[in-house]
Amino acid sequence: MKICKYRLQLLHYLDRLSTYEVILGGSFKARDKFNSKFFSDFRSCNIVYQAVQYAHEENSYALEDLFSYHGDQILAHWLPILSNFPETADAKEYEPLIPELGEVGGGVEILPWLQKRHREKDWVQQNGITEQIEDTHKEEDLGAFIYKNQPELLEFMNCSSKDVLQKWFHKRIFEIDERSKQVDCCLQLTNIGIARGIHGLKNIQSNLETLRVLVYEVNIDNDLALKEIIDLPHISKMKLLMTKTTDESFISDYKALLNPYLQKVEKKNGKVTRQKLIHQFMTDIAVSDLTCCLKLVQNSTPGLAEPLIADVAEIMRLAMDCIYANKRYDQLHIAFSIVECLPAKEEGCLSQQIQQLHIQMDQLELLLSAAEILQYHNCPKTVGYLLEIKDNFTVVNEILHSILKNTSVRSSATSYQDWNTLLKHIVKLCKTVFLCVDESLCHQFFAECLLQSGSMQAIGLAGELLTKTKQGVSVIKKNLPSATYTLNYETSVDIVLAASQEYFNAAASVHDSSMEHAKFCLSLISDCPEGIQAELNLIQAAIILHNFGVSILPLQVRLCVDRIELIDLCLQKSKTSYKKVLELQALGNLLLICGDDHHERDGKITLKIAESSFYVEDFSFCATQCLHLIDISYSKAWQICKDLGESTVFNNNPIKLKLMSFALTFCPVYHIEDILKKKIKIDKENNQSLIKHTKKATKKFLQSMGSTNMLSKAFNWVKQSPEYSNEPGHLIDVDGFLRHPFYYSLEGIVKSTFTHMDELYPDFIKDDTTSYHCLMLRNLMLNLQCGDNTKSENQSGIEALHNLAELTFSKDSLQSIGYMLHMQSIDEINFFEIVHCQTSTDTMIEIYHLIKEEGKSLREVAKIFGLSVESVRMIVKQMNQQKMAENLIRSGRPRKTTARDDRLIVRTSVEMPNISSIVLENELNLEISPQTIRRCLNDVGLYGRAMRKKPFISINNRKKRLAFAKMHIKLPLEVWRSVIWTDECKLELQSTKRRRMDNFIWQEDNDPKHTANNVKDWFADHEIFKFDWPAQLPDLNIIKNIWEYLDRNIPQNERKSKNDMFTTIKRHWERRLIGIDINFIQKLVLSIPKRLQAV
């Protein structure tokens, strides 16, 4: 067996020697070139490894010999070995080594390599012997090292199919391009593959040819790869081909570089694709420059022998699209040149397509003319933009106004001819391009421009376009011959008002030139309609404000929401401004304070004047204004009337009584008692003064009288009415009463004798005795209200009631009964019975009084009058049914207090509002409980309340508070929700959780520790925004409400000592914040705008 192995080894060396001789060029050349050292390695080396080495060395001939004589060991790694040729190697050198496809239908996809032998097989190489030797010495895979370093080549092992070879070609081409960037090498291998019938290489070949042109002819700087070129669209490749072209070389580059590529595309994809590519390429270039487009059009005219674009329709479409695509404002002349190069419209039979293109060309020329006009007026626009927006009214409106504004800016240097040219251009634009704007609107825009130009000359020129009266009188257009339209009356008024308002708003003062412009604009409308008059009024109001010394912008006058504030400013400017009543009233009328409500306007202004005069203590002038307010019944003036009536300096009691009566009529309910008390006091003083004066005058009068019969003789001329008889039988009626004339319309009413006295002597219906008792009773009642009555005065009051009841019963029974019902005891009524005869009605009244007022039972009353109990019950029932007196319903046990006691309790509580019900009980010495006193006060609307604290706020801080409120009143609630509120709180002994938040606002007061410089620097370093919080503004800080909530919820038993107080507060703060309803916090935030409004 060993001899076989040795023989086999010798045969192996012999075969390698023969192969080496072939590689060296034959036996003759081998003698000179033989390298023993190389052969010693070659005879025993891995033959696949040696094949790879030959591939690296680009020795295709040696590799071909290895394939021929050692193919059974090498050809299994055919393609991987070929992949080891350098990427820079010429593919034609190793083209013979590349596998070839078999014939279609031949049954073999890859043609096998034709192998050769140096000799015939030796006997030791027979199968049986070889198998025994191989069993003992098994050969390894000779090509495994290839796939170890290049595993991606494993799929190309054993090249036995067409697909494997096709994949290898694709992969190898991209490898060569990627590793060497040698486009020619790639192209050579691609051509070999196409020649060998490999599919899918045509597209690669086309892109490689494009890449070759880019690299070797265009000299492009970009490091492009084949994969990138394949992925690029046609238009990008075209742009790469024309990257380095210039305006001068465009045509030559187009012919040399772009046209061949387009022909290749056309051959592959058709003519339509070529046209689309040219169209897209040229429009992309035209965006930034039209020069190349112009050269292309010039070299495509039908008269040339070889036009670049022979299709007339195509070149027309291309030219128009290029012009529309251009975005430059300075190439209108090139656009006009392009249009001039296009074929003109010819007479004769034209295709429908050409006719349509000529219509589009006409529209393009109009757009070019429009763009030229806009450029002339410093408002350049591209033709494509005009085409896009020509039907958009909003954008067209902006363009026209921009043109007009550019002209009005230099209006001082604009002549009548310039204005005419502008109007002519605007009308042309609207007639040719901007069809969405009609001619009337053009003239309106132009007139607005003239009015707003700031030039008196231009404003006067605008008058030629306006209708100045409602009757529509025509205006001669002397300076505007190009105007073809006159604005209607309503439009004229609207634009004049708009211009005047703009001038007014822009004026810095009433002496500004803009105010003159505003008045001049308004003067253009002759008949002065309501809107014009309102604007004139506003101008006049601004002048009056200036005369008062009020420094305010005219725009502020217009924007003032509550214009009564302007009246306040006038009154504040001088201490004597309130005396200029007519000027202030005129200002109010001009400002239309309260709109069309003249009554409210007069009342508000007069009230402001009255308050201002009261403030400077000019009470006489204030009284005059208050009387005017009373005359016009302005209810809101009750407060100033009350203040003036309460003044101790103003001594005109009759006027003060009138003022207090007015205040009493219109004041809120809770002021009635206080005002009534003060009115009674003034009335008392007035009566006392009147009695004192009358007493002196009467004494002097009586002393001057000649006799006591003077009065009786003086009134003898008074005659009684024949219908009236003063006989007793005529006056007293058992079934009825004598009543006031007011009740005449009722049936069965006996007329009062006062009726005839009214007719005979209307100014003196009472005799001296009656008048005396009435005056006495009035003074006693006033003293009673003031709590100054003595016991003797009370007795005098009872006597006055008796006397008045007796004197009036024979004249007006109802009035007499009124005096009688005011008596408080049965004894007083009995005195009345002695004087007058008893009537059935009197008895009924007395019975009713005893039961309802004295609380006596039916049996007791029946015993007094000698009647049965049933008769008394029927009398009471009859009185209730006839409603002769109020039926007082009693519930429960009788009241502990009388009406007099109730009045005393109320009066004492009003005079001493800080006194408690317990102290009030002791003070009045009444045998009632404090609960009864409180119930009595509650019945008249008086309740116990804790006095509200009202902190003192300085005048300076008031202004700061008001300014802060006005500045922040319109802030949205989202801003207030982001505020972090801070403040301190005092918690008496006997009585945070940390969170992170972004975009918050910090609030704190002006405590010195908050305004220190180091604190301000810390907030600035941390970029924390702070409110500029004015002093004395605690009512806007909602943290106060949170502290109060915490204070109320700390139990008293936990307030033990100062040492534990901090821990207790912290614990409750954390616990209470968790328990607070979020709605409570939200309500506090929502209340901030209302708090600002209150400030």
QUIDA-V521711 format. One line per field, one symbol per residue. ss: DSSP state (h for helix, s for strand, l for the rest). burial: + if it has 24 or more other C-alpha atoms within 12 Angstrom, else -. A space follows every 10 residues. Layout:
BEGIN
ss = ???
burial = ???
END
This chain:
BEGIN
ss = lhhhhhhhhh hhhhhhhhhh hhhhllhhhh hhhllhhhhh hhllllhhhh hhhhhhlllh hhhhhhhhhl hhhhhhhhhh hhllllllll llllhhhlll slllllllls llllllllll llhhhlhhhh hhhhhhllll lllhhhhhhl hhhhhhllll lhhhhhhhhh hhhhhhhhhh llhhhhhhhh hhhhhlllll lhhhhhhhhh hhhhhhhlll lllllhhhhh hllhhhhhhh hllllllllh hhhhhhhhhh hhhhhhhhhl hhhhhhhhhh hhhhhhllll hhhhhhhhll llllllllll lhhhhhhhhh hhhhhlllll lhhhhhhhhh hlllllllll lhhhhhhhhh hhhhhhhhhh hhhhhhllll llhhhhhhhl llhhhhhhhh hhhhhhhhhl hhhllhhhhh hhhhhhhhhh hhllllllhh hhhhhhhhhh hllllhhhhh hhhhhlllll llllllllll llllllllhh hhhhhhhhhh hhhhhhllll llhhhhhhhh hhhllllllh hhhhhhhhhh hhhhhhhlll lllhhhhhhl lllhhhhhhh hhhlllhhhl hhhhhhhhhh hllllllhhh hhhhhhhhhh hhhhhlllhh hhhhhhhhhh hlllhhhhhh hhhhhhllll llhhhhhhhh hhhhhhllhh hhhhhhhhhh hhhhhhhhhh hhhhhhhhhh hhhllllllh hhhhllllll lllllllhhh hllllllssl hhhlllllls sllhhhhhhh lllllllhhh hhhhhhhhhh hhhhhhllll hhhhhhhhhh hhhhhhhhhl llhhhhhhhh hllllhhhhh hhhhhllllh hhhhhhhhhh hhlllllhhh hhhhhlllhh hhhhhhhhhh hhllllllll llllllllhh hhhhhhhhhh hlllllhhhh hhhhlllllh hhhhhhhhhl llllllllll llllhhhhhh hhhhhhhhll llhhhhhlss slllllllll llllllllll ssslllllll llhhhhhhhh hlllssllll lllhhhllhh hhhhhhhhll lhhhlllhhh hhhhhhhhhh hhhhhllhhh hhhhhhlhhh hhhhl
burial = -------+-- ++--++++++ +++------- --------+- -++--+++++ +++++--+++ ++++++++++ +-++++++++ +++++++++- +-+++-++++ +-------++ -++------- ---++----+ --+------- -++--+---- --++-+++++ ++-+++++++ +++++++--- ++++++++++ ++++-++++- +-++++++++ +++++--+-- ---+++--++ ---++-++++ +++-+----+ +-++--+++- ++--+----- ---++-++++ +++++++-++ ++++++++++ +------++- -+++++++++ +++++++++- ++-+++-++- +++------- ---+--++-+ +-++++++++ +++++-+--+ +++++++--+ -----++-++ ++++++++-- +--+-+--++ ++++++++++ -+++--++++ ++++++++++ ++++++++++ +++++++++- ----+----+ -++-++++++ ++++++++++ +++++++-++ ---+++++++ ++++++-++- -++-++++++ ++++++-+-+ -+++++++-- --++++++++ ++----++++ +-++++++++ +++-----++ ++++++++++ ++++---+++ ++++++++++ --++++++++ +++++++--+ -++-++++++ +++++++--- -+++++++++ +++++++--- ---------- ---------- ---------- ---------- +++---++++ ---------+ +++++++--- ---------+ --++++++++ +++++++--- ------++++ ++++++++++ +++++++-++ +++--+-++- -+-------- ++++++++++ +++----+-- ++-------- -+--++--+- ---------- ---------- ++++++++++ ----+++--+ +--+---+-- --++-++--- -+-------- ---------- ++-++--++- -----++-++ +++---+--- ---------- +++++----- ---------- -----++-++ +++++++++- +++--++-++ ---+------ +--++--++- -++------- +--++--++- ++--+
END
